[in-house]
Amino acid sequence: MNQMNSFIEYMKIHEISLLQDAEKYQILMDNFEGDYDSDEYKDLEIEDITNTGELIATRHLLSVAEDMIA
């Protein structure tokens, strides 16, 4: 089970990183001063959506892993 505990700790750290990235993207998008139809803004949206998906997946896998050792 030591490997599972290490994996869970890694996922918790990864979740924190994804939350920090989510804050960064939110600030960038809130303060965007260009054309919302520009490639630059669309890239921000894609990064934000991708980050959100990664966060959802990480939380799901973390939940499953924690349930396995409970």
C-alpha positions in Angstrom: 0.0 0.0 0.0 3.0 2.3 0.3 3.0 2.9 -3.5 -0.7 3.8 -3.4 -0.1 6.3 -0.6 2.7 7.8 -2.6 0.4 8.0 -5.6 -2.3 9.7 -3.6 0.1 12.3 -2.3 1.3 13.0 -5.8 -2.3 13.5 -7.0 -3.0 15.9 -4.1 0.0 17.9 -5.1 -1.0 17.8 -8.7 -4.5 19.0 -7.7 -3.0 22.0 -5.9 -1.0 22.8 -9.1 -4.1 22.6 -11.2 -6.0 24.9 -8.9 -3.2 27.4 -9.1 -3.3 27.2 -12.9 -7.1 27.7 -12.8 -6.6 30.9 -10.8 -4.0 32.1 -13.3 -6.2 31.4 -16.3 -9.2 33.1 -14.6 -7.1 36.3 -13.9 -5.7 36.3 -17.4 -9.2 35.9 -18.9 -10.8 38.5 -16.6 -8.1 41.1 -17.4 -7.9 40.3 -21.1 -7.9 43.6 -23.1 -7.9 42.3 -26.6 -10.5 41.0 -29.0 -12.4 38.1 -27.6 -12.5 36.5 -31.0 -8.7 36.6 -31.3 -6.5 33.4 -31.4 -4.9 34.6 -28.2 -8.1 34.6 -26.2 -9.3 31.4 -27.8 -6.0 29.8 -26.7 -6.7 31.0 -23.1 -10.1 29.4 -23.3 -8.7 26.1 -24.5 -6.1 26.1 -21.8 -8.8 26.9 -19.1 -11.1 24.2 -20.4 -8.2 21.7 -20.6 -7.1 22.5 -17.1 -10.7 22.1 -15.8 -10.9 18.7 -17.4 -7.6 17.7 -15.8 -8.8 18.9 -12.4 -12.0 16.9 -12.7 -10.1 13.7 -13.8 -7.6 14.2 -11.0 -10.2 14.6 -8.4 -12.1 11.5 -9.6 -8.9 9.3 -9.6 -8.0 10.7 -6.2 -11.4 9.8 -4.8 -11.2 6.2 -6.3 -7.6 5.7 -4.9 -8.7 7.0 -1.4 -11.7 4.7 -1.5 -9.4 1.7 -2.3 -7.3 2.2 0.8 -10.2 3.0 3.2 
